Amino acid sequence: MAAGMYLEHYLDSIENLPFELQRNFNLMRDLDQRTEDLKGQIDSLAKEYTANARTLSSEQKLSILRQIQQSYSKCKEFGDDKVQLAMQTYEMVDKHIRRLDTDLARFEADLKEKQIESTDYDSTSSKGKKGDSRQKEKKAAKTRSKVKSSDEDSSPKSAQKKVKLLQPGEFNSPSSNFGNVHPSDVLDMPVDPNEPTYCLCHQVSYGEMIGCDNTDCSIEWFHFACVGLTTKPRGKWYCPRCSQDRKRK
């Protein structure tokens, strides 16, 4: 329940409270006035009894004493009524105070519940954002891992000019050359299925690499060690397979 609803209901409940209090106070004031009148009558009767005690007959004395006693009884009744009105007035105000305390407790409970829900939502939101940022970081790390020194050494393929350390005659037959293309320094590591592989060794990109100048080469990029290179060759360079194909032509 919203704060406005609590306030509206409470104001509705105490709408008649001022009139009820005023009525009770007026009744108590009236009882006070009637009690004061009776006390005046008692004083008059007491003075009359005291002044004429010697001359009054026994019946007259009893009559005055009865009047005084009745007046005292009436004063006692008025006092009891006044006490009852005072207790009723106190209970009336106390009832509204208790209701206000109850409404305040409920309102505070509602606020705490909303704060807890808001905190849970914020923590869930932050966790989701952290998860997204971690996934983005992982993707960025994967992308960076694919960019090796081969990209630094060679930008476009047309700009990579290399010197041939291996002469065409050195590759006598495809079987003899292709069987010895795996060097001892090839990384022995599991291949990420999402990361592309290169070279005759079918490994991921690492270290220095060279690109075949045959635009139709199916492999394109090769590790220096796998093709027997230690430095960049000059001029155009073709991989062992493309070199064999060119010889056949």
C-alpha positions in Angstrom: 0.0 0.0 0.0 1.4 3.4 -0.9 2.1 6.1 1.6 -0.8 8.2 0.2 -3.2 5.4 0.8 -2.1 4.9 4.4 -2.4 8.7 5.1 -5.8 8.9 3.4 -7.3 6.0 5.4 -5.9 7.4 8.6 -7.3 10.8 8.0 -10.7 9.3 7.2 -10.7 7.4 10.5 -9.9 10.5 12.6 -12.3 12.8 10.7 -14.9 12.6 13.5 -12.4 12.5 16.3 -12.4 16.3 17.0 -16.2 16.4 17.3 -16.3 13.4 19.6 -13.6 14.9 21.8 -15.4 18.2 21.9 -18.7 16.5 22.9 -17.0 14.6 25.8 -15.3 17.8 27.0 -18.6 19.7 26.9 -20.2 16.9 29.0 -17.4 16.9 31.5 -17.6 20.7 31.8 -21.4 20.4 32.3 -20.8 17.8 35.1 -18.3 20.1 36.7 -20.8 22.9 36.7 -23.6 20.8 38.2 -21.2 19.5 40.8 -20.2 23.1 41.7 -23.9 24.0 42.0 -24.5 21.1 44.4 -21.5 22.0 46.5 -23.0 25.6 46.8 -26.3 24.1 48.0 -24.5 21.8 50.5 -22.6 24.9 51.8 -25.9 26.8 52.2 -27.6 23.9 54.0 -24.6 23.4 56.3 -24.6 27.1 57.2 -28.4 27.0 57.8 -28.1 23.9 60.0 -25.2 25.3 62.0 -26.9 28.7 62.5 -30.3 27.3 63.5 -29.3 24.1 65.1 -30.6 25.2 68.5 -34.0 26.4 67.2 -34.6 23.7 64.6 -36.7 20.7 65.5 -35.6 17.2 65.1 -37.6 16.7 62.0 -36.2 19.9 60.4 -32.6 18.8 61.3 -33.2 15.4 59.7 -34.6 17.1 56.6 -31.6 19.3 56.2 -29.2 16.4 56.8 -31.0 14.3 54.2 -30.7 17.1 51.6 -27.0 17.5 52.3 -26.6 13.7 52.0 -28.5 13.6 48.7 -26.4 16.5 47.4 -23.3 14.6 48.2 -24.6 11.5 46.5 -25.4 13.5 43.4 -21.9 15.0 43.5 -20.4 11.5 43.7 -22.6 10.4 40.7 -21.4 13.4 38.7 -17.8 12.6 39.6 -18.2 9.0 38.5 -19.8 10.1 35.2 -16.9 12.5 34.7 -14.3 9.7 35.3 -16.2 7.5 32.8 -16.1 10.2 30.2 -12.4 10.9 30.8 -11.6 7.2 30.4 -13.8 7.0 27.2 -12.0 10.0 25.8 -8.6 8.5 26.6 -9.5 5.2 25.0 -10.8 7.0 22.0 -7.5 8.8 21.4 -5.4 5.8 22.3 -7.3 3.7 19.8 -6.2 6.0 17.0 -2.7 6.2 18.3 -2.5 2.4 18.2 -3.9 2.3 14.7 -1.3 4.9 13.6 1.5 2.8 15.1 0.2 -0.3 13.3 0.0 1.6 9.9 3.5 3.0 10.4 4.8 -0.6 11.1 3.1 -1.9 8.0 4.4 1.0 5.9 8.0 0.4 7.1 7.6 -3.3 6.3 6.5 -2.4 2.8 9.4 0.0 2.3 11.9 -2.7 3.5 10.3 -5.3 1.1 10.6 -2.8 -1.8 14.2 -2.1 -0.9 15.0 -5.8 -0.8 13.4 -6.3 -4.2 15.3 -3.4 -5.6 18.6 -4.7 -4.2 17.9 -8.2 -5.7 17.1 -6.6 -9.1 20.2 -4.4 -9.0 22.4 -7.4 -8.1 20.9 -9.6 -10.8 21.3 -6.7 -13.3 25.0 -6.2 -12.3 25.6 -9.9 -12.5 24.2 -10.0 -16.0 26.3 -7.0 -17.0 29.4 -8.6 -15.6 28.6 -11.8 -17.4 28.2 -9.9 -20.7 31.4 -7.9 -20.1 33.3 -11.2 -19.4 31.9 -12.8 -22.6 33.0 -9.7 -24.5 36.4 -9.8 -22.9 36.7 -13.5 -23.8 35.8 -12.8 -27.4 38.2 -9.9 -27.6 41.0 -12.1 -26.1 40.2 -14.8 -28.8 40.4 -12.1 -31.5 43.7 -10.8 -30.1 45.2 -14.3 -29.9 44.5 -14.8 -33.6 46.5 -11.7 -34.5 50.1 -13.0 -34.4 53.4 -11.6 -35.4 52.6 -12.8 -38.9 50.1 -9.9 -39.1 52.8 -7.5 -37.8 55.4 -8.7 -40.3 53.0 -9.0 -43.2 50.1 -6.6 -43.8 48.6 -7.3 -47.2 49.7 -10.4 -49.0 50.9 -8.4 -52.0 53.3 -6.4 -49.7 55.0 -9.6 -48.4 58.0 -10.1 -50.5 60.3 -13.0 -49.4 63.6 -14.5 -50.5 63.7 -18.2 -51.4 66.0 -20.2 -49.2 64.8 -23.4 -50.9 65.5 -23.7 -54.6 62.8 -25.4 -56.7 65.2 -28.3 -57.3 65.4 -29.1 -53.6 61.9 -30.5 -53.6 62.4 -33.8 -55.5 59.1 -35.4 -54.9 55.9 -34.3 -53.0 56.0 -37.5 -50.9 59.6 -37.0 -49.7 59.1 -33.4 -48.9 55.6 -33.4 -47.4 56.5 -36.2 -45.0 59.2 -34.1 -43.4 57.4 -30.8 -43.1 56.6 -31.1 -39.4 59.5 -29.6 -37.4 60.3 -30.5 -33.9 59.4 -27.1 -32.6 55.7 -27.2 -33.6 53.6 -26.5 -30.6 52.0 -29.6 -29.1 48.8 -28.1 -27.9 45.0 -28.7 -28.3 43.5 -26.8 -31.1 40.6 -24.5 -30.4 37.8 -25.8 -32.8 36.8 -22.2 -33.4 40.3 -21.0 -34.3 41.4 -21.5 -37.9 44.5 -23.6 -38.7 47.2 -23.0 -41.2 50.3 -24.5 -42.8 51.1 -28.1 -43.7 51.1 -29.0 -40.0 47.4 -27.9 -39.6 48.3 -25.9 -36.5 47.1 -22.5 -35.3 48.9 -19.3 -36.1 52.1 -18.8 -34.1 55.6 -17.3 -34.5 56.7 -16.0 -37.9 54.6 -17.0 -40.9 54.9 -16.6 -44.7 52.2 -16.4 -47.3 52.2 -18.3 -50.6 52.2 -16.0 -53.6 49.8 -18.3 -55.5 46.4 -16.7 -55.2 44.8 -20.1 -55.6 46.8 -21.7 -52.8 44.4 -23.7 -50.5 46.6 -23.2 -47.4 48.0 -19.7 -48.0 50.0 -19.3 -44.7 52.9 -21.4 -43.5 55.2 -21.4 -40.5 58.8 -20.6 -41.2 60.1 -23.8 -39.6 57.6 -26.0 -41.4 58.8 -24.9 -44.8 62.5 -24.7 -43.9 62.8 -20.9 -43.7 64.7 -18.9 -41.1 64.4 -15.4 -42.8 62.1 -13.7 -45.2 62.8 -14.7 -48.8 63.1 -12.1 -51.5 60.7 -11.9 -54.4 57.8 -14.2 -54.8 57.6 -17.4 -52.7 55.5 -20.5 -53.3 54.8 -23.2 -50.9 56.0 -26.8 -51.6 52.6 -27.9 -53.0 52.3 -24.9 -55.4 55.9 -25.3 -56.4 55.3 -28.9 -57.4 52.2 -27.9 -59.3 54.1 -25.2 -61.1 56.8 -27.7 -62.1 54.2 -30.1 -63.6 52.8 -27.3 -65.7 
